[in-house]
Structure formats: C-alpha cells, structure tokens
C-alpha cells in the first residue's frame, strides 16, 4: 500500500530524499525523464512512433515547469517535434535540461499558440503542479479551453505533469476550467486531492512514476493506494492436488423477475476470480435463462410466489449453506415482500433467535429450528441486500459475530447511515469509514476512486476512476469478484481491497478494448482472465505452449 499524501508530506519526502544524498536537480531530472517515457508509451499505445510526433508543452514558472522542460528536451532528443509555450517564466532557470535536446525545441509566442495547438498530437500541462490552487488565471483557462477544443475536434492527447493545473492537491477542490487530462503522470507519490471529487474529473488515467522518494508509512487509520505488489501477496497459492471444494465455493442468493442478469454477472465474475464452485439460489423461473448463458454454475431453485416464498427460499439456502465458504446476498434481489422475508430469515435478524448459523468447516452447527438462528458466517452483501438491511435496524448489532463485506453505492450507503445522498457524496471515504466503524464490518463504497474502509478507520483506494463504469451491472461484477476471492480464503480486508484492484484493472483493460461509451459489465468479466494471469501466472504465457507437443 502507498499512502495518499498531502502537499506537505510530499515536500517532506523530497527533503528526506535530499538528506539521503539526492539533489533537487537530480529529482527533477528523474521526473522529466519519466514524463517523457510516459508520453512515449502513450504514443505507442495509440499506434504512433517517436518520429514525426508533435507535442506542445505549456510551461509555468516553478518546479512543475522545470519538469516539463526536462521532458521536452528528452522527447526532442528522441526525434519528437517539440514546441514550448512559457507563462511567467523569464528564462530556463536552474533546470538540469539536456542542452542539445532543448536547442531542438521551438519556443512559441502567445500569438502563435492557436496555430500550434491546432497541429500537435499531444498537449502537456506543466503550469502549476502541487503548488497551484483554484481559481485559474483567465489567461491560462483560455489556453486550457483551446486544448480541450483540439481534444474534441482532432483527438489530441492531453497530459498533465504531476497533477492537472487548477486543482487543489490536498482537498480536491477544482476550478471548472482546470486542465482536463487524458493522462496524469504523477511524480513520486500519490497526491490525495487528485483522488477526490471534483479533482478526479480532471486527472484521466493516473500513471504514478518513481523518482526515488522515500515511501511514507501507512499507519492504521490512514488512506492508502492499493498497489499491484499488495494484490500479488494477498492472492492464495494453489497446490497441485487442489479441488473445487478446497479452493472455495460461493453461494449467491438473489434474482427476481426482470433482474436475472445481476446474479448471472456476479456468478460469472466469481468464477473468473477463481472460486472453485459457484451456486445460484434464485427463483425457479430464472434458472433456464441463466443456465443457458452460464453453464458452469449449479443451482438451488427457489420458489416463485408472494408472501411465504421468502421463508421457503431461506430454508432451501440454509440446508446447503454449510458446504459453502462465502455467501453473496443481493444481486437482483428486488424490493418485493419475498425478498424481505428472505433476508430476515436467512440472516436471522428482526425477531427472537437462538443459536447461530455459520458455514465454514469450523462453524457448521445446526439447530432444530433453523429459522431462528443468527447468521455468523462470511458474506458479501450488495444491492438490494443492503437496502433491506437498512430497513432492519439494528441489524449490525444482531450480526456482530458475522464477517461481512458491504458493497454499497452512495445511495445504498446513505440509506444504511440514514443520511442524505449528498452527505455521502460530499466525502464518500469518510462516509464509508463511518459505516465501517458503526457496523464493525468492512465497507466498499462504489463511486469515483472506489475504496474499502475497515472498522479501524483505514481506507484503501482503487488506482483509477473512469466514467466508463457508469453502466448497469458493474457493481454486480465487483461483488462477484470479491466473493470469489473471499471463497479462496482471503479475509475481508484482503478480499475487498484485492477485489477492488482486480476489478479496476480489468475495467481499464476493457475500456481500452471497447471504449468509454460502449463498455458493458460483461466486458469487464471478459478482461479478468488476462488480468489475473498477469498477477498470478506472470510466466504462464500462451505463446510458450503453442508449439509444444504434449
């Protein structure tokens, strides 16, 4: 995990790096080189090459501008056609720039700026960096608007150095005219404000590059960024003699007329996340449609009907529950009376109980009157499962012995906390922490940079936020991934955080294939195998086995 840092913490880290032997010039040289490399990777991902590529750097007066000058010189030395427009910068200053590369750059006047903007392939914002605050000077805002026009008109790529100019790197406050980047090359350490709304609307994809700054500790109760190295460590290793039950089984309870897609998406995601077996306990009328689309799952067909159907549904689930390591409740469950009956009876809340019901190998005790037992197992609760909990207070007191991962979007989280949605959206991470502490369970809030909050107050944040996720079913996919990881033995902290990271990475891969507007939730599931192979089997390349005679 990598701590999300304030501006003061970043500057302290820079000072510490200097105390350890680096100079500020060396740090700037590393930053500029990493920015140039990121821009070249961006061009390569679009099918371009260095030769003939055109870039414009918008350079401000401080260190951020210095980073931009170093990057421009690197690109010019590598064959790029580089133009530089400076704002309130009387000269180069003490910048460790490649002199030969800089001589190949063209410095342009404001009078030439519109013409240059209309022909370059990449526009780089190196105006303010972490020292900037909204509002923007009108002159800079006008240049940024011209850059956005070229983005819309020709598809020019917009790149921000460290953070987009016009945002507050601590609070996330933003000028609505801030530089709207496709890619932010964040230098050294992640800046907390860039991951908050509304600033996250301007960062685009965030690529964090290392320049040798010491990494601050992430104590309990702080906010950290989930890293690939964390997920690699959390993923369990499978032995060659593993079987589906030892790997872990998931039982998904959900579905209602008109909502059979949600449990299907969750089941497919749990399977792709590595669960050994996935069973769907859905109304009988939904089984044919789901079975036709997803042949690998098994079913516990539940009764269709009105009052009383929920109780019978819960009894069927409870009969098989001890065989499953994790329960997922809620996808497509609906708001009809049988769903309320189901949640009450399955979790054993809202009336007198005796005994307890779990389903791990250590907690398989049964009682004669199973409808009166309290749930004590491991469960992911999503969607309408959460909505019903919100109506059954004080549910958290009754389920204090269970291990739960709650996965609400802002509306569901507001209902759980009995506050307005605007209160949640004002600071979703804080609201998630409040819920995690109040309920003594782990909470995943699904908005912006989605995050996991622990009962101890720690927040773990997903690396990217993207508008492509604003489509039906992505929450069902995330819940299925988390349940699939939990079934493999990951505790709530690791299952929630790893699920966020894996789903986030798969979503970005799917957007790369499908685009923002065309993304569907099933595209994320299709991207999961490649993401998990890279994390779990980095050397298991299909190309190695194509020509083998087995």
Buried (B, 14 or more C-beta within 10 A) or exposed (E): BBBBBBBEBBEBBBEEBEEEEBEBEBBBBBBBBBBBBBBBEBBEEEEBEBEEBBBBBBBBBBBBBBBBBBBBBBBBBBEBBBBBBBBEBEEBEEBBBBEEBBEBBBEBEEEEBEEBBEEBBBBBBBBBBBBBBBBBBEEBBEBBEBBBBBBEEEEBBBBBBBBBBBBBBBBBBBBEBBBBBBBBBBBBBBBBBBBBBBBBBBBBBBBBBEBBBBEBEBEEEBBBBBBEEBBEEBBBEEEEEBEEEBBBBBBBBBBBEEBBBBBBBBBBBBBBBBBBBBBBBBBBBBBEBBBEBBEEBBBBBBBBBEEEBBBBBBBBBBEBBBBBBBBBBBBBBBEBBBBBBBBBBBBBBBEEBEBBBBBBEEBEEEEEEBBBBBBBBBBBBBBBBBBBBBEBEEBBEBBBEBBBBBBBBBBBBBBBBEBEBEBBBEBBBBBBBBBBBEBBBBBBBBBBBBBBBBBEBBBBBBBBBBEBBEBEBBBBBBBBBBBBBBBBBBEBBBBBBBBBBBBBBBBBBBBEEBEEEEBBBBBBBBBBEEBBBBBBEEEEEEEEEEEEEE
